[in-house]
Structures are given as C-alpha cells and as structure tokens.
C-alpha cells in the first residue's frame, strides 16, 4: 500500500519540484497546466522551484514577453497559464465562474449591457498592442461614463478576462498592466466540452498525481460530475492505487523514491503542492498534523517531501533575511538540506 510519505514523494516528483526537467519557465507552466498566482512574488518562486537553474529576472521576462500569462482562470483565482492553453480552459471554466460572480454583479448593477459596453471600451483602449495599468483603465472607464469604484472595477476586468477580451500585459515598474488577449495568445482550435474536460484531467493527474477525483474537482472548480467525465476519458493513460478506500490516479511512470537523498524546499504561500489537493494530510509530517493543518497555505518548509514548518522573508536593500519556524527538531542532514534550500532562494533573488 502507498503510504502518505510515498504519496507526497510522488507528488513532489510529478510536480517537478524534485529533479526538475525543464529549463524554461514557460515549459513548467505548460506542464502544470495552470499555477495559482494571486501572490505574484510567491508564484514566480513556485515556477523557479520547478525549473532548472532559473532567475527571477528570467521568469519576469517570460511574463513580459507573453510566454506566461496571468488571469482569473479557476475557482476564480489568479493563475499563471500558457498562451496556448488559456482559451480552451477559459471556455471550459468561465460559465461556472460567471455563475459564482452573478450575485456580486447584480449588487453592482453589472448587466449584460454594461459588460458589453465595458468590453468594447477595453478593446478600443488597448488596440494596437497597448498595455495599460489599472489606474489608466480606471480613467478610460470614467471617460466612457462607466462607474469604476474598486470592487466594481475588479468585476468589470474579471468579466473581460472570462470573455477572452483581456489578459495580463508586462509590468510597468511594480504596476500590473492589461492587454488584449488577441495580442498575447494565438487563436487555437476550439475544443468540445468533453475534449476540454479530458485534456484538463490528463494535465492535472500527470502533473499532480497521485490525486483523487475530488482533488481534481476541488482544484479546477468543476463539478464532481464534470470532473468525472474528464477523468473517465483518460483513465487508460493513467494508473491508479486504492488507499484507505480512495482511488488515486497518477502518471504511468512512477518516481524511484528509494534513491532520493534528503532534500528540503522552501515553498511559497499557495503553492500547488498544497493548493492542488482537497485532502492535504499526506503532505504533512504525521508528528505535526495539528500544527500544520492551520498553516498549510503559508510559505512552507518541506523536508523529506513533507511539511515540517513555515518560513517568511524580509527583503533588505542587498540581502534577504529568511526566518524559519520549525515545528520540531531536525537531524544534521536535514538541517544542511534546509540551509541549501535557503541558499537556493537567495540565489533566485540575486541577494545574500
């Protein structure tokens, strides 16, 4: 029977955290299908953890160049996504997200007519490969007579994202910009709903298995019924194990866990290692279940593929302080592994 530690090890391997196979950040995002990215700095580090020897500047450049896009995609939350995948995933997930947003849209008197007008205003303002900041778009809406207080403005932009009108542009300093999706992503073949469900399911289980149907539904924001339709179509391309009455699906190739040496990782908040599963107990060292369950979405210290503490950073002018909060003692080998993980993070930031 696959135990929790073995399950966590397989996930670390399939998520590309252990022994990453990719050198380009955009290839990592493609492999992962989508990566949660509301914490922008943390999400860039999540990509770096899964990429062979990449800097923060290289990831930022991939985002600026449109090789990686950022938009409201699942549940609805910010995600990094490949431009080749953004259209078919939005076509699949947007109806459910629109239903979730319906109450708030009604509260702010956002009707189909208002959305049609705001989308048209955005198309005109961003035409010609323009990229505008949120503040600039507030001014654009005000000039068009569209009320845009903070939350109403957010809903207007999210609807434009879901309607495949806009997506992320490059940053201007520390400010985010928006661009027309047609300027940033290629036109791709339209998939049927069943085709899209199957493609999303295969991508999820290949990059995050072992995982259950309910894990997939929870991550994607799909109904369990729709998630099941997707999984059913790709079962022949996966393998499964039953653990304590639950069926876990994973790629055909499994990691050689016996040869793995002690390693440690500093995971960012909301990393896919935690966020991608409904039941997260397998990720936690059993000694620390009570402590870790309450902080599972915090930046996590992972040793031997399970969470053993949390961490936070303080960035200074030329250095970064990394503060560790371990749930319990480590042996010397594990301590050295954590030190190496801290060094890896400093190297990523080009700080000491």
N, C-alpha and C positions, 0 to 999 in steps of 0.2 A: 504493500500500500504506500502511496506517495504521502509523506509526512509534510507538515507545514514548512519546515526549513527547506526541504527539497522543492516544494512548490514555489517558494519565494526565490530559490536559486534559478529555477526555470524561467521565472518571470524576469529576473534581472538580466538573464541571458537573452531572452527574446525581445526585451525592450532595448537591447543594445547598450545597457549600462556596463555590463561586464564584457570586456574584449570587443569594443565597438568595431564594426566592419566598414563604416562609412567615413570618408574624408571630407565630404561636402555637406554643410548643414542642411541644404535643401533636400538631400537624399535621405537624411534622418527623418525630416518631416514627412516625406513621401512614404517611408517605411511605417511610420507611426500613424499614418492616415490623417490624424489631427492631434494637436497638443494644446492642452489648456494654457491660456496665456493672458489672464487678467492681471497677473503680477508680471509686468513686462521684463524687468531685470531678471527675475527668477526663471521665467520661461526661456530666456536666452541661455541661462546656465543649464537648464534642462536639456536643451539642444546640445550644448557643449559636452555634457556628460556622456552623450551618446555618439559623439563624433571623435574621430581620431585626431588629436592634437590641433584644435581649432581655437582661435582667439575670439574675444567678444567683438572686436572690430570686424572680423570676417563675417560673423553672424549678422551684425548690424548692416554690413554692406549687402549681404544676400537679401535682407529685408528691403533696403533702399532700392535695390535693383529689381525688386518684384519677383525674385526667385522663391521667396516665402511671403505669404500674405497673412494678414491678421484681421479676423472678422468675427461677428457673432454667428456661431455655427451650430452648436449643440446645446440644448437644455434651457435657456440660451445663455451662453457664456463666451467670452473672447477665446478664440483658438488660433493657433498658427496652422496654416493649411497650404498645400501646394497649389499653384495656379492651375495645374492640370486636373485637380480634384474638386476645386471649390464649387463649380457649377452643379455637378451631379449630386453632391452632398447637400447643397442648399435646396435643390429641387426636392430632395427627399425629406429634409428636416424642417423647412420653412413653414409648411402648413400647421404643424403641431406647435411651433414656437409662436406663430401668429395667434393661435387659439389661446395660448398661455398669456399673451400680451393683451388680449381683447378687452379685459376689464380695465386695465390701465389706459388703453387707447380711448375707451369710452369716457373715462373720467376726465381726460384732457381734450375731449371733443375732437378726436382724431378720426375722421371718417374716411371712407374710400376717396371721396372728392379731395379732401385735404392732402392725403398721401399722394394722389395723382399730381396735384399741384406742386408739392414739395419735391417729388421725384423729378418733375420737369425742370424745376428751378435748379436742382443739383446738376442735371445733365447739361444745362446751358452754362452754369458757372464753372464747371470742370472740363468743358470741351477744350480740345487741343492739348491734351496731356497735362492739364493743370493739376496741381496738388495744393489744396488749401487746408489751413489749420481749422480747428473747431471755432476759434474766435472769428476767423474770416468767414466761416459759413454761417455763424450767428448773424453777422452783418448782412450777408446775402439774403437770408430769410427775412430779416427785418425790412430790408428794402423791397422785398416782394410782398410784404404785408402778412407774413406768416409769423404768428407769435411763437417765441422760442425760449421760454424760460428753461432752466437746466434740465429737468426731467422730460418735459415735452420735447425739447430739442433732441435728447438722447433717443426717445421713441421714434422721432422722425428719421434720425440717421439709421437706427436699427432696422426700421421697415425698408429703407432704401437698400441696406445690405441684404436683407432677406429677399427683396425683389430683384437682386442681382444688378443693381444700378451702381453702387459704390463699394469700395473696399479700402484697405489701407494703402496710403502712399508712403514715401520715405519720411523720416523725421526731419524737422527743421529745428536744429538745436535739440532741446528736450521736448519739443512740441510734436504731437502726432498730426499727421495730415490724412486727408481722404482723397481718393482718385476715382475715376470711373473704372468699373470692373472691366469694361471692354478694352481699356487701355493697358490693363495689367494682367489679364488672363486670356488665354486662347479660347476660341469657340471650340467646344468639344462635343462629341456625339451625345445625343440625348438618350438616356437610359430609361427603360421601363421601371416602374417601382420595384418589381421583383428583381430585376437586374441590379438596381442600386442597393437593395437590401442585401443581396448576396455579396456584392463587392465590398460593402461596408463590413459585413460579418467576417468575411475572409481576412480583410485587412486587420480587423480588431483581434481576432484569435491568433493570427500569425505574429502579431507584434506584442500581444499582451497575455497569451495563454501561458499556463493553464487558467481558464476562466469559465464561468458558468453562463448559461443563457441570461440569467438575471443580472449578472455582472455587465454583460453586453447591453442589455436594455437600459440599465441604470446609467451607464457611460454615455450612450448615444442619445438618450432622451426618447427613444422609440417606445411604443407599447410592447409588452412582452409578446403579444401576438405577432406583431410585425417583425420583431427581433427573431422570433422563432421561424418565421417564413424565410428570413435571410439565412439563418444557421442551417435549416433543413437542406438548403440547396448546396451547401459547401461541406457537409459532413464527410463526404468521400475524400476530401482533400485534407482532412484533419485526423487526429487520433484523439481518443478520449480515455479518461480514467474515472472510475466512480470512487469517491472519497466520502465516507460518512454519509452515504445516501445521496450525494450530489454528483452530477456528471460534469466533469471539467474537460474542456476542449482546448487543444493546443496544436502547434505545427507538427508535421510528420517527423521532423528531426528534433531530437532532444539533446540538451547540453550534457557534456561529460562533467558531472558535478564532482566526481571523486578527485579530479586533477586540479580543481580550483584551490589556489592558495588563499590565505586570509587577506581579504581586501576590505576597504572602507570607502564610503562615499558620503559626501555632503549633498543631500538632495534639497532642492528649493521647495518653498511652500507650493502646495497644489501640484506636486509632481505626479506624472501619470503612474508612477509606481504605487501611489496610494489612491489617487482620484479615480483610477480606471476600474475599481472593483467595489462591489456593494458590501461584501464581507472582507474586511481588511486584517483580520486577526492573523492570517498566515504571514503577514509582513512584519509582525512584531515578535521580538524575543519573548517566549512564554513567561519569563520571570517578570516582565514589565508590562503585561497586558493592561493592568488597571491604570498605570501612569500614561501609557502611550495612546490609549484609545481617545483621550481627550485632546491630544495634540497631533493627531495623525496628519492633519493638513498643514502643520507648521513645518519650517525647514527641519529636516530630519537627518540624524546621524545614523547611517546604516553600516553595521559590521557583520561580516559573515552572512550578508544578504537579509538581515533583519534589523528593524529599528531598535536602537539602544539609547537614544537620546535626541535632543534638539540642539539647534545652534542658531546664532544670529551674528550679523556682521555690523561693524561700524567702519565706514569708509572715511579715511582722512585724505589729506592732500596727496601724499605719495605712498600711502600704505593702507592696509585694511586690517582691523582687529577682528579676529574670529573668536567668538565666545561660545564655549561648549558647555552643554548641560547634560551630562551623562546620567542615566537612570541608575547605574551601578558600576562597580569596578571592572576594568578591562585587564587582560594579561598583557605582557610586554609586547608580544607580537601584534596584538590588536591595537595597542597604543601607537606603535610605529605606523600601522596602517592608517590610523586616523590622522597622524601627523602628515603622512603622504597625501591624504585627501585634502587637508588644509592647504598644503603647498600647491596642489593642482588647481585649487580655486584661486589662489593668489596669482598664479601664472596666467590663468584665464583673464584676470583683470589687469594684468601687467602691473601689479602692485606687490609690495613686500609685506 
